[in-house]
Amino acid sequence: MLRSKIIGTGSYVPKKIVTNQDLEKMVDTSDTWISTRTGIRERHIAVEDSSSEMASKAAKNALKAAGVSPKDIDLIVVGTVTPEMTFPSTACFVQSHLGVKAGAAAFDVSAACSGFLYALDIADKYIKTGAAGKALVIGVDQFSKLVDWNDRATCVLFGDGAGAVVLSAEKGSRGVLSCHIHSDGKHWEMLYSGNPCPPSPFEERKAANQYLVMNGNETFKIAVRTMGGAITEAMEQNKLTAEDISLLIPHQANLRIINATRDRLKLPDEKVYTNLDRYGNTSAGSIPLALDEAVRLGRVKENDIILFVSFGGGLTWASAAVRW
Ligand SMILES: CC(C)(COP(=O)(O)OP(=O)(O)OC[C@H]1O[C@@H](n2cnc3c(N)ncnc32)[C@H](O)[C@@H]1OP(=O)(O)O)[C@@H](O)C(=O)NCCC(=O)NCCS
């Protein structure tokens, strides 16, 4: 049986760092409030990089780690809700930036913070069915261009960044064991951004709120519930106990949400990877960025069982289990 083996990881964050202290000068907030309520201390903000540039830099690092040429890539799937343009897809820009061969398939997936796991699920199915031999799966977002920098309730939470993996079709027991993706559109108003598409008159669209809108308290509760459910689903499908899990890499939105998930699973702290103190919530970039860091720090070893779990606007939620 063919499996999608992750043979390389990469990530990229823009240079500019905005600390909680910097935010204190912009809105009525404090380092204490932000760090105790969220766990976030600083975030990277894109000034010069666009989404496709961040995605391409992360992908380039992943290809280098994998020792794979862009010419060998058959499929590029990018999870993003802050695409380079409405169309073409950010994936097509990545194809062009990296020199991936003409004729490869490239497309984006819109699932907000679950974008990377949705993209992984799709690419995994292409690999398992033999439709692609090697795939680039990327998560990238640039929420700095969606948030209202005068709104303290949202601007403190997010950062910009990208992460990528190279999947290769290989026989054996190592690779993606399962992916589960879910959504419940009736909760769309919990977290959204952007105008409705026409036919609204132009003036109406112009006046509409362009910024990200979030019901933080409700999103928090749903996040804890759905992430817990998604992990249980992955564990049951793969007949895993908490002891079998080497590392949980959750979506990095809020340390209190991550800790609630950790407690539900009865996992020790050292089995849960967090880096949101330095990056904030990078949406679709968050899981692959954390994975790349964990790999480069030697936290992931051959045959380890790694669990990923996410939630985000849509509402969407997802999980994946991987034997490394
Ligand atoms: C946003 C979030 C951190 C707010 O934390 P909370 O403990 O629920 O705080 P509340 O929203 O109840 O607000 C408490 C108070 O802090 C204030 N507050 C909100 N943001 C603030 C900030 N940045 N600085 C200081 N005070 C702030 C509120 O106005 C409120 O004041 P009030 O009591 O006088 O009305 C939390 O709800 C959360 O993380 N939700 C999930 C959001 C998320 O992850 N979204 C992305 C999904 S992928």
The ligand as a Tripos MOL2 file, in Angstrom:
@<TRIPOS>MOLECULE
LIG
   48    50     1     0     0
SMALL
NO_CHARGES

@<TRIPOS>ATOM
      1 C1         -9.9470   36.4950   22.3200 C.3       1 LIG1
      2 C2         -9.6830   35.8850   23.6990 C.3       1 LIG1
      3 C3         -8.1910   35.8530   23.9460 C.3       1 LIG1
      4 C4        -10.3580   36.7580   24.7390 C.3       1 LIG1
      5 O1        -10.0730   36.2370   26.0370 O.3       1 LIG1
      6 P1        -11.2070   36.2010   27.1370 P.3       1 LIG1
      7 O2        -10.5810   35.7340   28.3840 O.co2     1 LIG1
      8 O3        -12.3310   35.4010   26.5640 O.co2     1 LIG1
      9 O4        -11.5780   37.7220   27.2900 O.3       1 LIG1
     10 P2        -12.9840   38.4340   26.9950 P.3       1 LIG1
     11 O5        -13.2610   38.4350   25.5150 O.co2     1 LIG1
     12 O6        -14.0090   37.8300   27.8920 O.co2     1 LIG1
     13 O7        -12.6420   39.9050   27.4450 O.3       1 LIG1
     14 C5        -12.3750   40.2100   28.7890 C.3       1 LIG1
     15 C6        -12.0930   41.6960   28.8810 C.3       1 LIG1
     16 O8        -10.8270   41.9870   28.2510 O.3       1 LIG1
     17 C7        -10.9850   43.0440   27.3070 C.3       1 LIG1
     18 N1        -10.0280   42.8570   26.2390 N.ar      1 LIG1
     19 C8        -10.1970   42.2410   25.0390 C.ar      1 LIG1
     20 N2         -9.0600   42.3020   24.3440 N.ar      1 LIG1
     21 C9         -8.1600   42.9520   25.0960 C.ar      1 LIG1
     22 C10        -6.8000   43.2890   24.9260 C.ar      1 LIG1
     23 N3         -6.1140   42.9890   23.8230 N.pl3     1 LIG1
     24 N4         -6.1940   43.9500   25.9340 N.ar      1 LIG1
     25 C11        -6.8150   44.2690   27.0720 C.ar      1 LIG1
     26 N5         -8.1120   43.9670   27.2900 N.ar      1 LIG1
     27 C12        -8.7730   43.3070   26.3190 C.ar      1 LIG1
     28 C13       -12.4180   42.9410   26.8630 C.3       1 LIG1
     29 O9        -12.8720   44.1770   26.3470 O.3       1 LIG1
     30 C14       -13.1160   42.5660   28.1540 C.3       1 LIG1
     31 O10       -13.2970   43.7180   28.9170 O.3       1 LIG1
     32 P3        -14.6350   43.9340   29.7880 P.3       1 LIG1
     33 O11       -14.6550   42.7850   30.7570 O.co2     1 LIG1
     34 O12       -14.4200   45.2600   30.4020 O.co2     1 LIG1
     35 O13       -15.7540   43.8650   28.7950 O.co2     1 LIG1
     36 C15       -10.2570   34.4500   23.7870 C.3       1 LIG1
     37 O14       -11.6640   34.4990   23.8060 O.3       1 LIG1
     38 C16        -9.8330   33.5980   22.6370 C.2       1 LIG1
     39 O15        -8.6550   33.3140   22.4780 O.2       1 LIG1
     40 N6        -10.7750   33.0940   21.8270 N.am      1 LIG1
     41 C17       -10.4590   32.2800   20.6950 C.3       1 LIG1
     42 C18       -10.0110   33.1580   19.5930 C.3       1 LIG1
     43 C19        -9.2840   32.4090   18.5330 C.2       1 LIG1
     44 O16        -8.5060   31.5420   18.8090 O.2       1 LIG1
     45 N7         -9.5260   32.7750   17.2920 N.am      1 LIG1
     46 C20        -8.8680   32.2000   16.1790 C.3       1 LIG1
     47 C21        -9.4880   30.9160   15.8430 C.3       1 LIG1
     48 S1         -8.5180   30.0620   14.6910 S.3       1 LIG1
@<TRIPOS>BOND
     1     1     2 1
     2     2     3 1
     3     2     4 1
     4     2    36 1
     5     4     5 1
     6     5     6 1
     7     6     7 2
     8     6     8 1
     9     6     9 1
    10     9    10 1
    11    10    11 2
    12    10    12 1
    13    10    13 1
    14    13    14 1
    15    14    15 1
    16    15    16 1
    17    15    30 1
    18    16    17 1
    19    17    18 1
    20    17    28 1
    21    18    19 ar
    22    18    27 ar
    23    19    20 ar
    24    20    21 ar
    25    21    22 ar
    26    21    27 ar
    27    22    23 1
    28    22    24 ar
    29    24    25 ar
    30    25    26 ar
    31    26    27 ar
    32    28    29 1
    33    28    30 1
    34    30    31 1
    35    31    32 1
    36    32    33 2
    37    32    34 1
    38    32    35 1
    39    36    37 1
    40    36    38 1
    41    38    39 2
    42    38    40 1
    43    40    41 1
    44    41    42 1
    45    42    43 1
    46    43    44 2
    47    43    45 1
    48    45    46 1
    49    46    47 1
    50    47    48 1
@<TRIPOS>SUBSTRUCTURE
     1 LIG1         1 GROUP 0 **** ****
